Amino acid sequence: MNSKTPGSSTLKAEVTNISSHSFWLLSHGKEHFLAFEEFPWFKEAPVSKILNLEEQNPGHFYWPDLDVDLSIESIEHPENHPLSFE
């Protein structure tokens, strides 16, 4: 029997530190650095919205309050995933 509510995360990831230039994401024992320069969606976000994080699948992170969806690949290698604005 599954006691989880629909849409709830089964994996644990957390933001461990936030500075004026970046934040750190801990997942599966590894900490990842996300600079606001490379991930601008978080720069002006309130702390509470950055902390509200779901790891929906291993290596797949979602911030529902910001509607930001990132893979571990894009976090570890942002140079391979350039931003585009239209």
Phi and psi restraints in degrees (range 20) as a CNS / XPLOR table:
assign (resid 1 and name C) (resid 2 and name N)
       (resid 2 and name CA) (resid 2 and name C) 1.0 -96.6 20.0 2
assign (resid 2 and name N) (resid 2 and name CA)
       (resid 2 and name C) (resid 3 and name N) 1.0 117.2 20.0 2
assign (resid 2 and name C) (resid 3 and name N)
       (resid 3 and name CA) (resid 3 and name C) 1.0 -94.0 20.0 2
assign (resid 3 and name N) (resid 3 and name CA)
       (resid 3 and name C) (resid 4 and name N) 1.0 0.8 20.0 2
assign (resid 3 and name C) (resid 4 and name N)
       (resid 4 and name CA) (resid 4 and name C) 1.0 -76.4 20.0 2
assign (resid 4 and name N) (resid 4 and name CA)
       (resid 4 and name C) (resid 5 and name N) 1.0 147.8 20.0 2
assign (resid 4 and name C) (resid 5 and name N)
       (resid 5 and name CA) (resid 5 and name C) 1.0 -82.8 20.0 2
assign (resid 5 and name N) (resid 5 and name CA)
       (resid 5 and name C) (resid 6 and name N) 1.0 151.5 20.0 2
assign (resid 5 and name C) (resid 6 and name N)
       (resid 6 and name CA) (resid 6 and name C) 1.0 -56.9 20.0 2
assign (resid 6 and name N) (resid 6 and name CA)
       (resid 6 and name C) (resid 7 and name N) 1.0 137.3 20.0 2
assign (resid 6 and name C) (resid 7 and name N)
       (resid 7 and name CA) (resid 7 and name C) 1.0 85.6 20.0 2
assign (resid 7 and name N) (resid 7 and name CA)
       (resid 7 and name C) (resid 8 and name N) 1.0 -4.4 20.0 2
assign (resid 7 and name C) (resid 8 and name N)
       (resid 8 and name CA) (resid 8 and name C) 1.0 -83.8 20.0 2
assign (resid 8 and name N) (resid 8 and name CA)
       (resid 8 and name C) (resid 9 and name N) 1.0 150.9 20.0 2
assign (resid 8 and name C) (resid 9 and name N)
       (resid 9 and name CA) (resid 9 and name C) 1.0 -79.7 20.0 2
assign (resid 9 and name N) (resid 9 and name CA)
       (resid 9 and name C) (resid 10 and name N) 1.0 144.3 20.0 2
assign (resid 9 and name C) (resid 10 and name N)
       (resid 10 and name CA) (resid 10 and name C) 1.0 -102.9 20.0 2
assign (resid 10 and name N) (resid 10 and name CA)
       (resid 10 and name C) (resid 11 and name N) 1.0 -9.0 20.0 2
assign (resid 10 and name C) (resid 11 and name N)
       (resid 11 and name CA) (resid 11 and name C) 1.0 -114.6 20.0 2
assign (resid 11 and name N) (resid 11 and name CA)
       (resid 11 and name C) (resid 12 and name N) 1.0 156.6 20.0 2
assign (resid 11 and name C) (resid 12 and name N)
       (resid 12 and name CA) (resid 12 and name C) 1.0 -110.6 20.0 2
assign (resid 12 and name N) (resid 12 and name CA)
       (resid 12 and name C) (resid 13 and name N) 1.0 121.4 20.0 2
assign (resid 12 and name C) (resid 13 and name N)
       (resid 13 and name CA) (resid 13 and name C) 1.0 -135.3 20.0 2
assign (resid 13 and name N) (resid 13 and name CA)
       (resid 13 and name C) (resid 14 and name N) 1.0 150.7 20.0 2
assign (resid 13 and name C) (resid 14 and name N)
       (resid 14 and name CA) (resid 14 and name C) 1.0 -149.8 20.0 2
assign (resid 14 and name N) (resid 14 and name CA)
       (resid 14 and name C) (resid 15 and name N) 1.0 152.6 20.0 2
assign (resid 14 and name C) (resid 15 and name N)
       (resid 15 and name CA) (resid 15 and name C) 1.0 -85.8 20.0 2
assign (resid 15 and name N) (resid 15 and name CA)
       (resid 15 and name C) (resid 16 and name N) 1.0 124.2 20.0 2
assign (resid 15 and name C) (resid 16 and name N)
       (resid 16 and name CA) (resid 16 and name C) 1.0 -100.5 20.0 2
assign (resid 16 and name N) (resid 16 and name CA)
       (resid 16 and name C) (resid 17 and name N) 1.0 -20.7 20.0 2
assign (resid 16 and name C) (resid 17 and name N)
       (resid 17 and name CA) (resid 17 and name C) 1.0 -160.2 20.0 2
assign (resid 17 and name N) (resid 17 and name CA)
       (resid 17 and name C) (resid 18 and name N) 1.0 144.7 20.0 2
assign (resid 17 and name C) (resid 18 and name N)
       (resid 18 and name CA) (resid 18 and name C) 1.0 -132.1 20.0 2
assign (resid 18 and name N) (resid 18 and name CA)
       (resid 18 and name C) (resid 19 and name N) 1.0 131.6 20.0 2
assign (resid 18 and name C) (resid 19 and name N)
       (resid 19 and name CA) (resid 19 and name C) 1.0 -120.4 20.0 2
assign (resid 19 and name N) (resid 19 and name CA)
       (resid 19 and name C) (resid 20 and name N) 1.0 -175.7 20.0 2
assign (resid 19 and name C) (resid 20 and name N)
       (resid 20 and name CA) (resid 20 and name C) 1.0 -74.7 20.0 2
assign (resid 20 and name N) (resid 20 and name CA)
       (resid 20 and name C) (resid 21 and name N) 1.0 -10.2 20.0 2
assign (resid 20 and name C) (resid 21 and name N)
       (resid 21 and name CA) (resid 21 and name C) 1.0 -119.0 20.0 2
assign (resid 21 and name N) (resid 21 and name CA)
       (resid 21 and name C) (resid 22 and name N) 1.0 -11.0 20.0 2
assign (resid 21 and name C) (resid 22 and name N)
       (resid 22 and name CA) (resid 22 and name C) 1.0 -170.5 20.0 2
assign (resid 22 and name N) (resid 22 and name CA)
       (resid 22 and name C) (resid 23 and name N) 1.0 178.8 20.0 2
assign (resid 22 and name C) (resid 23 and name N)
       (resid 23 and name CA) (resid 23 and name C) 1.0 -147.3 20.0 2
assign (resid 23 and name N) (resid 23 and name CA)
       (resid 23 and name C) (resid 24 and name N) 1.0 164.5 20.0 2
assign (resid 23 and name C) (resid 24 and name N)
       (resid 24 and name CA) (resid 24 and name C) 1.0 -116.7 20.0 2
assign (resid 24 and name N) (resid 24 and name CA)
       (resid 24 and name C) (resid 25 and name N) 1.0 135.4 20.0 2
assign (resid 24 and name C) (resid 25 and name N)
       (resid 25 and name CA) (resid 25 and name C) 1.0 -115.2 20.0 2
assign (resid 25 and name N) (resid 25 and name CA)
       (resid 25 and name C) (resid 26 and name N) 1.0 124.5 20.0 2
assign (resid 25 and name C) (resid 26 and name N)
       (resid 26 and name CA) (resid 26 and name C) 1.0 -103.6 20.0 2
assign (resid 26 and name N) (resid 26 and name CA)
       (resid 26 and name C) (resid 27 and name N) 1.0 126.2 20.0 2
assign (resid 26 and name C) (resid 27 and name N)
       (resid 27 and name CA) (resid 27 and name C) 1.0 -149.3 20.0 2
assign (resid 27 and name N) (resid 27 and name CA)
       (resid 27 and name C) (resid 28 and name N) 1.0 128.4 20.0 2
assign (resid 27 and name C) (resid 28 and name N)
       (resid 28 and name CA) (resid 28 and name C) 1.0 53.6 20.0 2
assign (resid 28 and name N) (resid 28 and name CA)
       (resid 28 and name C) (resid 29 and name N) 1.0 41.0 20.0 2
assign (resid 28 and name C) (resid 29 and name N)
       (resid 29 and name CA) (resid 29 and name C) 1.0 78.2 20.0 2
assign (resid 29 and name N) (resid 29 and name CA)
       (resid 29 and name C) (resid 30 and name N) 1.0 5.0 20.0 2
assign (resid 29 and name C) (resid 30 and name N)
       (resid 30 and name CA) (resid 30 and name C) 1.0 -120.9 20.0 2
assign (resid 30 and name N) (resid 30 and name CA)
       (resid 30 and name C) (resid 31 and name N) 1.0 136.2 20.0 2
assign (resid 30 and name C) (resid 31 and name N)
       (resid 31 and name CA) (resid 31 and name C) 1.0 -100.7 20.0 2
assign (resid 31 and name N) (resid 31 and name CA)
       (resid 31 and name C) (resid 32 and name N) 1.0 135.6 20.0 2
assign (resid 31 and name C) (resid 32 and name N)
       (resid 32 and name CA) (resid 32 and name C) 1.0 -118.4 20.0 2
assign (resid 32 and name N) (resid 32 and name CA)
       (resid 32 and name C) (resid 33 and name N) 1.0 137.9 20.0 2
assign (resid 32 and name C) (resid 33 and name N)
       (resid 33 and name CA) (resid 33 and name C) 1.0 -98.2 20.0 2
assign (resid 33 and name N) (resid 33 and name CA)
       (resid 33 and name C) (resid 34 and name N) 1.0 125.0 20.0 2
assign (resid 33 and name C) (resid 34 and name N)
       (resid 34 and name CA) (resid 34 and name C) 1.0 -119.7 20.0 2
assign (resid 34 and name N) (resid 34 and name CA)
       (resid 34 and name C) (resid 35 and name N) 1.0 103.8 20.0 2
assign (resid 34 and name C) (resid 35 and name N)
       (resid 35 and name CA) (resid 35 and name C) 1.0 -78.8 20.0 2
assign (resid 35 and name N) (resid 35 and name CA)
       (resid 35 and name C) (resid 36 and name N) 1.0 137.6 20.0 2
assign (resid 35 and name C) (resid 36 and name N)
       (resid 36 and name CA) (resid 36 and name C) 1.0 -62.4 20.0 2
assign (resid 36 and name N) (resid 36 and name CA)
       (resid 36 and name C) (resid 37 and name N) 1.0 -26.7 20.0 2
assign (resid 36 and name C) (resid 37 and name N)
       (resid 37 and name CA) (resid 37 and name C) 1.0 -62.6 20.0 2
assign (resid 37 and name N) (resid 37 and name CA)
       (resid 37 and name C) (resid 38 and name N) 1.0 -36.5 20.0 2
assign (resid 37 and name C) (resid 38 and name N)
       (resid 38 and name CA) (resid 38 and name C) 1.0 -91.2 20.0 2
assign (resid 38 and name N) (resid 38 and name CA)
       (resid 38 and name C) (resid 39 and name N) 1.0 -22.2 20.0 2
assign (resid 38 and name C) (resid 39 and name N)
       (resid 39 and name CA) (resid 39 and name C) 1.0 -129.4 20.0 2
assign (resid 39 and name N) (resid 39 and name CA)
       (resid 39 and name C) (resid 40 and name N) 1.0 71.8 20.0 2
assign (resid 39 and name C) (resid 40 and name N)
       (resid 40 and name CA) (resid 40 and name C) 1.0 -66.8 20.0 2
assign (resid 40 and name N) (resid 40 and name CA)
       (resid 40 and name C) (resid 41 and name N) 1.0 -15.2 20.0 2
assign (resid 40 and name C) (resid 41 and name N)
       (resid 41 and name CA) (resid 41 and name C) 1.0 -62.3 20.0 2
assign (resid 41 and name N) (resid 41 and name CA)
       (resid 41 and name C) (resid 42 and name N) 1.0 -22.8 20.0 2
assign (resid 41 and name C) (resid 42 and name N)
       (resid 42 and name CA) (resid 42 and name C) 1.0 -94.8 20.0 2
assign (resid 42 and name N) (resid 42 and name CA)
       (resid 42 and name C) (resid 43 and name N) 1.0 -14.7 20.0 2
assign (resid 42 and name C) (resid 43 and name N)
       (resid 43 and name CA) (resid 43 and name C) 1.0 -57.2 20.0 2
assign (resid 43 and name N) (resid 43 and name CA)
       (resid 43 and name C) (resid 44 and name N) 1.0 -46.0 20.0 2
assign (resid 43 and name C) (resid 44 and name N)
       (resid 44 and name CA) (resid 44 and name C) 1.0 -101.0 20.0 2
assign (resid 44 and name N) (resid 44 and name CA)
       (resid 44 and name C) (resid 45 and name N) 1.0 5.9 20.0 2
assign (resid 44 and name C) (resid 45 and name N)
       (resid 45 and name CA) (resid 45 and name C) 1.0 -76.0 20.0 2
assign (resid 45 and name N) (resid 45 and name CA)
       (resid 45 and name C) (resid 46 and name N) 1.0 142.0 20.0 2
assign (resid 45 and name C) (resid 46 and name N)
       (resid 46 and name CA) (resid 46 and name C) 1.0 -63.1 20.0 2
assign (resid 46 and name N) (resid 46 and name CA)
       (resid 46 and name C) (resid 47 and name N) 1.0 149.5 20.0 2
assign (resid 46 and name C) (resid 47 and name N)
       (resid 47 and name CA) (resid 47 and name C) 1.0 -52.8 20.0 2
assign (resid 47 and name N) (resid 47 and name CA)
       (resid 47 and name C) (resid 48 and name N) 1.0 -43.0 20.0 2
assign (resid 47 and name C) (resid 48 and name N)
       (resid 48 and name CA) (resid 48 and name C) 1.0 -58.6 20.0 2
assign (resid 48 and name N) (resid 48 and name CA)
       (resid 48 and name C) (resid 49 and name N) 1.0 -33.1 20.0 2
assign (resid 48 and name C) (resid 49 and name N)
       (resid 49 and name CA) (resid 49 and name C) 1.0 -77.9 20.0 2
assign (resid 49 and name N) (resid 49 and name CA)
       (resid 49 and name C) (resid 50 and name N) 1.0 -31.1 20.0 2
assign (resid 49 and name C) (resid 50 and name N)
       (resid 50 and name CA) (resid 50 and name C) 1.0 -71.4 20.0 2
assign (resid 50 and name N) (resid 50 and name CA)
       (resid 50 and name C) (resid 51 and name N) 1.0 -36.9 20.0 2
assign (resid 50 and name C) (resid 51 and name N)
       (resid 51 and name CA) (resid 51 and name C) 1.0 -71.5 20.0 2
assign (resid 51 and name N) (resid 51 and name CA)
       (resid 51 and name C) (resid 52 and name N) 1.0 -24.1 20.0 2
assign (resid 51 and name C) (resid 52 and name N)
       (resid 52 and name CA) (resid 52 and name C) 1.0 -80.2 20.0 2
assign (resid 52 and name N) (resid 52 and name CA)
       (resid 52 and name C) (resid 53 and name N) 1.0 91.2 20.0 2
assign (resid 52 and name C) (resid 53 and name N)
       (resid 53 and name CA) (resid 53 and name C) 1.0 -126.6 20.0 2
assign (resid 53 and name N) (resid 53 and name CA)
       (resid 53 and name C) (resid 54 and name N) 1.0 140.9 20.0 2
assign (resid 53 and name C) (resid 54 and name N)
       (resid 54 and name CA) (resid 54 and name C) 1.0 -126.0 20.0 2
assign (resid 54 and name N) (resid 54 and name CA)
       (resid 54 and name C) (resid 55 and name N) 1.0 137.0 20.0 2
assign (resid 54 and name C) (resid 55 and name N)
       (resid 55 and name CA) (resid 55 and name C) 1.0 -105.3 20.0 2
assign (resid 55 and name N) (resid 55 and name CA)
       (resid 55 and name C) (resid 56 and name N) 1.0 97.6 20.0 2
assign (resid 55 and name C) (resid 56 and name N)
       (resid 56 and name CA) (resid 56 and name C) 1.0 -73.1 20.0 2
assign (resid 56 and name N) (resid 56 and name CA)
       (resid 56 and name C) (resid 57 and name N) 1.0 -33.5 20.0 2
assign (resid 56 and name C) (resid 57 and name N)
       (resid 57 and name CA) (resid 57 and name C) 1.0 -142.9 20.0 2
assign (resid 57 and name N) (resid 57 and name CA)
       (resid 57 and name C) (resid 58 and name N) 1.0 160.2 20.0 2
assign (resid 57 and name C) (resid 58 and name N)
       (resid 58 and name CA) (resid 58 and name C) 1.0 -54.5 20.0 2
assign (resid 58 and name N) (resid 58 and name CA)
       (resid 58 and name C) (resid 59 and name N) 1.0 123.0 20.0 2
assign (resid 58 and name C) (resid 59 and name N)
       (resid 59 and name CA) (resid 59 and name C) 1.0 78.4 20.0 2
assign (resid 59 and name N) (resid 59 and name CA)
       (resid 59 and name C) (resid 60 and name N) 1.0 15.0 20.0 2
assign (resid 59 and name C) (resid 60 and name N)
       (resid 60 and name CA) (resid 60 and name C) 1.0 -129.0 20.0 2
assign (resid 60 and name N) (resid 60 and name CA)
       (resid 60 and name C) (resid 61 and name N) 1.0 112.0 20.0 2
assign (resid 60 and name C) (resid 61 and name N)
       (resid 61 and name CA) (resid 61 and name C) 1.0 -112.8 20.0 2
assign (resid 61 and name N) (resid 61 and name CA)
       (resid 61 and name C) (resid 62 and name N) 1.0 143.8 20.0 2
assign (resid 61 and name C) (resid 62 and name N)
       (resid 62 and name CA) (resid 62 and name C) 1.0 -138.6 20.0 2
assign (resid 62 and name N) (resid 62 and name CA)
       (resid 62 and name C) (resid 63 and name N) 1.0 131.9 20.0 2
assign (resid 62 and name C) (resid 63 and name N)
       (resid 63 and name CA) (resid 63 and name C) 1.0 -108.4 20.0 2
assign (resid 63 and name N) (resid 63 and name CA)
       (resid 63 and name C) (resid 64 and name N) 1.0 95.0 20.0 2
assign (resid 63 and name C) (resid 64 and name N)
       (resid 64 and name CA) (resid 64 and name C) 1.0 -61.8 20.0 2
assign (resid 64 and name N) (resid 64 and name CA)
       (resid 64 and name C) (resid 65 and name N) 1.0 -34.4 20.0 2
assign (resid 64 and name C) (resid 65 and name N)
       (resid 65 and name CA) (resid 65 and name C) 1.0 -69.2 20.0 2
assign (resid 65 and name N) (resid 65 and name CA)
       (resid 65 and name C) (resid 66 and name N) 1.0 -22.6 20.0 2
assign (resid 65 and name C) (resid 66 and name N)
       (resid 66 and name CA) (resid 66 and name C) 1.0 -109.0 20.0 2
assign (resid 66 and name N) (resid 66 and name CA)
       (resid 66 and name C) (resid 67 and name N) 1.0 -7.8 20.0 2
assign (resid 66 and name C) (resid 67 and name N)
       (resid 67 and name CA) (resid 67 and name C) 1.0 52.6 20.0 2
assign (resid 67 and name N) (resid 67 and name CA)
       (resid 67 and name C) (resid 68 and name N) 1.0 47.1 20.0 2
assign (resid 67 and name C) (resid 68 and name N)
       (resid 68 and name CA) (resid 68 and name C) 1.0 -111.9 20.0 2
assign (resid 68 and name N) (resid 68 and name CA)
       (resid 68 and name C) (resid 69 and name N) 1.0 131.3 20.0 2
assign (resid 68 and name C) (resid 69 and name N)
       (resid 69 and name CA) (resid 69 and name C) 1.0 -129.0 20.0 2
assign (resid 69 and name N) (resid 69 and name CA)
       (resid 69 and name C) (resid 70 and name N) 1.0 116.5 20.0 2
assign (resid 69 and name C) (resid 70 and name N)
       (resid 70 and name CA) (resid 70 and name C) 1.0 -130.7 20.0 2
assign (resid 70 and name N) (resid 70 and name CA)
       (resid 70 and name C) (resid 71 and name N) 1.0 143.7 20.0 2
assign (resid 70 and name C) (resid 71 and name N)
       (resid 71 and name CA) (resid 71 and name C) 1.0 -96.2 20.0 2
assign (resid 71 and name N) (resid 71 and name CA)
       (resid 71 and name C) (resid 72 and name N) 1.0 160.6 20.0 2
assign (resid 71 and name C) (resid 72 and name N)
       (resid 72 and name CA) (resid 72 and name C) 1.0 -61.3 20.0 2
assign (resid 72 and name N) (resid 72 and name CA)
       (resid 72 and name C) (resid 73 and name N) 1.0 -33.5 20.0 2
assign (resid 72 and name C) (resid 73 and name N)
       (resid 73 and name CA) (resid 73 and name C) 1.0 -60.4 20.0 2
assign (resid 73 and name N) (resid 73 and name CA)
       (resid 73 and name C) (resid 74 and name N) 1.0 -44.8 20.0 2
assign (resid 73 and name C) (resid 74 and name N)
       (resid 74 and name CA) (resid 74 and name C) 1.0 -71.6 20.0 2
assign (resid 74 and name N) (resid 74 and name CA)
       (resid 74 and name C) (resid 75 and name N) 1.0 -26.7 20.0 2
assign (resid 74 and name C) (resid 75 and name N)
       (resid 75 and name CA) (resid 75 and name C) 1.0 -75.3 20.0 2
assign (resid 75 and name N) (resid 75 and name CA)
       (resid 75 and name C) (resid 76 and name N) 1.0 -44.7 20.0 2
assign (resid 75 and name C) (resid 76 and name N)
       (resid 76 and name CA) (resid 76 and name C) 1.0 -75.9 20.0 2
assign (resid 76 and name N) (resid 76 and name CA)
       (resid 76 and name C) (resid 77 and name N) 1.0 -26.3 20.0 2
assign (resid 76 and name C) (resid 77 and name N)
       (resid 77 and name CA) (resid 77 and name C) 1.0 -135.6 20.0 2
assign (resid 77 and name N) (resid 77 and name CA)
       (resid 77 and name C) (resid 78 and name N) 1.0 65.1 20.0 2
assign (resid 77 and name C) (resid 78 and name N)
       (resid 78 and name CA) (resid 78 and name C) 1.0 -61.8 20.0 2
assign (resid 78 and name N) (resid 78 and name CA)
       (resid 78 and name C) (resid 79 and name N) 1.0 -23.8 20.0 2
assign (resid 78 and name C) (resid 79 and name N)
       (resid 79 and name CA) (resid 79 and name C) 1.0 -64.4 20.0 2
assign (resid 79 and name N) (resid 79 and name CA)
       (resid 79 and name C) (resid 80 and name N) 1.0 -22.5 20.0 2
assign (resid 79 and name C) (resid 80 and name N)
       (resid 80 and name CA) (resid 80 and name C) 1.0 -86.9 20.0 2
assign (resid 80 and name N) (resid 80 and name CA)
       (resid 80 and name C) (resid 81 and name N) 1.0 -4.2 20.0 2
assign (resid 80 and name C) (resid 81 and name N)
       (resid 81 and name CA) (resid 81 and name C) 1.0 -132.2 20.0 2
assign (resid 81 and name N) (resid 81 and name CA)
       (resid 81 and name C) (resid 82 and name N) 1.0 67.7 20.0 2
assign (resid 81 and name C) (resid 82 and name N)
       (resid 82 and name CA) (resid 82 and name C) 1.0 -62.1 20.0 2
assign (resid 82 and name N) (resid 82 and name CA)
       (resid 82 and name C) (resid 83 and name N) 1.0 146.4 20.0 2
assign (resid 82 and name C) (resid 83 and name N)
       (resid 83 and name CA) (resid 83 and name C) 1.0 -75.7 20.0 2
assign (resid 83 and name N) (resid 83 and name CA)
       (resid 83 and name C) (resid 84 and name N) 1.0 144.9 20.0 2
assign (resid 83 and name C) (resid 84 and name N)
       (resid 84 and name CA) (resid 84 and name C) 1.0 -135.6 20.0 2
assign (resid 84 and name N) (resid 84 and name CA)
       (resid 84 and name C) (resid 85 and name N) 1.0 133.3 20.0 2
assign (resid 84 and name C) (resid 85 and name N)
       (resid 85 and name CA) (resid 85 and name C) 1.0 -121.0 20.0 2
assign (resid 85 and name N) (resid 85 and name CA)
       (resid 85 and name C) (resid 86 and name N) 1.0 135.0 20.0 2
